[in-house]
Amino acid sequence: MGEGVELTRIIAGCKAGNADSFAQMVDIYARRCYGYFYRLTGDRDLSEELLSILFMRLVEKVGSYQGGSFESWLFRIAGNIFHDHLRARKRRRKLLDARRTELESVPTGSPKSDGTDEKLDRLQVQLNRLDADTRELIMLRFYSDLSFKEIAQHRSEPIGTTLSKLHRGIKKLRDLMEG
């Protein structure tokens, strides 16, 4: 059975309220969605909370899924949950500034076994230095593995605009990492 056919079967099961189908959906997407939220927030507990909200919302809204790219649909909901969270707390700037300050205070010379943790910490610091829109765009492309077309549709903008913004964002991130 092909991957697309299997996903179609799982989605149909979710629409029918089948608990096993929902469990399969969680198994397939939990890691990527958690990573998406974590890269946006830099906070493990908050990412787990947002992931829980996402899967509760999936239970509520899966009946409204009408076809097309399921991943694009799912990550659109994830993005909306993230933005709802920021609006609800009315602390978007404050949250990002506090997290940036916290990450920038982490000593960079601490011993690591292979340097991977240090590189990931440094990447997170530099990602937090980007504006929220650019950071989300980079996460949608590289962590959520959406196509350029899906990202453009998600953001309701022309694909050329998406490509241009992504190119500038990657260049800025590269400059920050090299600096």
N, C-alpha and C positions, 0 to 999 in steps of 0.2 A: 504494500500500500504506500503510495507516494506521500511525501510530507504535506503537500497542500490538501490532499484528500483526507489525511489524518486530522489536520487542523480543522477542516470543514466538519468532520465528524464530531470533534471535541466541541466546537462552537454550537453545533446543533444540540448536543447533549446539554450544554450550559443553558441554552435557550429553553430546553425542556425541564430544567431544574435538577438535572442529574448531578449529585454530589461528587461522583467519581470523575465526571467531566471537568467540574470546577477544580478538583484536586490536580488533574492533569494540566489544566491551564496554569495553575499556580506553579507546578513543577517546571513548566516550559518558560514562564516569563518572570518569575520572582527574582531571580538573580540579576537579570538585565534591568528590570524596573528599580530594584533596590540600588543598583549601581548608578542609574540615572539620577535618582533622588539624592544619593550620597554625594555625587559630584556637584550637584546643584547647591546642596546645603552644607556639606562638610561635617554633618552631624549624624552619627550612627543611629541614635535613638529617634531623632526626628525622621530620618529616612525610613526606619521601620514603621513608625506611625503613619507616614504618608503612604507607604506600601500597603499597610492594612486598609487604609481608606480607599486606595485604588482598587483593591480586590473586593471590598464591600460595594463600591460603586460599580464594578464589573457585574456583580450579581444583580444589581438593580437595573443596569442599562444594557446588558447583553442582548436583550430583546429588540433594542433599537438599532443594533448593528445590521446594516443593509447590504453588506458585501464590500468589495474593494480590499485594500490592504488592511488586514486586521491589526497589524503592528502599528501602522500609522494611526488608526482609530484609537488603539489602546494608549499610545504615547501622547496623543492629543488630550485624552482624559487625564493622563499623568501630568502633563504640562498645566492643564487647568487646575488640577488639585494643588500643584505647587504654587501657582499664582493666587489661588483662593486663600491658601495658607498665609502668604505674604500680605495680602490685602486685609484679611481678617485681623491680623495682629497690628496692622498699620505701623510696622516696624521694618519694612524692607531694607532701607538704607542702614538702619541701626544694627540689624541682624548681620548683614554682610560686613559692615565695618568691625563689629565685635569679633566675628569669626576670623577676619583677616588679621586683626591685632593678635588674637590668640595663636594663630598659626605662625605668624612672623616672629613670635617670641620663643618658638621651639628652637633649641640650639642645633645648629647644622653640623657640628663636629662630633655629635654623639656616636659612639661605636655601633656599627651595624654589621651583620654577618656578611652580606654581599652588597650592601649599598642600595638595595631595591627599596626598602622602606624609606630611606632618606630621599631617594629620587621621587617616590610617590608623594611624600610630604612636601617636597619642593614644588612638584607639579600642582598640588592642591593650593599651595600659597600663591603661585603664579596665576592659577585659574581664578582665584578669589580677587586678584587684582584687576581682572577684566570686568567690564560692565556685565550686569546680569543677562542682558539680551545676547551678547556675544558668547558668554559662557554656556548658556542654554543651547545655542546654535551648535557649538562644538560638541556638546554632550549628545545632542540628537544625532549628529553625523557619526561620531566615532565610538560612543559608548552604547547608544541605542541601535546603531547600525541601520539607520533609515537611509534610503536613497535621497539624492538631491531633490528629486521630484516630490517624494513624500514629505520632505522637510518644507519645501515651498508650499505645498498644499496645506500642511499643518499650520504654517505661518500666514497663509493667505496672501502670498506675495509672488511676483514673477520669479521663475527659476534663476534668471540672470541676477536678480537682486540677492537671492539666497547665496548663489555661488560667489558673488562679489563680497558679501559680508563675511562668509566663511573664510575666503582667501585672506581678507584683511585680519580677521580674528586669529587665524593660524599664524600669520606673520607676526602679529603682536605677541602671541603666546611664545613663539620661537625666540623673539627678541628678549622677552622677559626671562626665559629659561637660560639663554646664553649670557645675559647681563650679570 
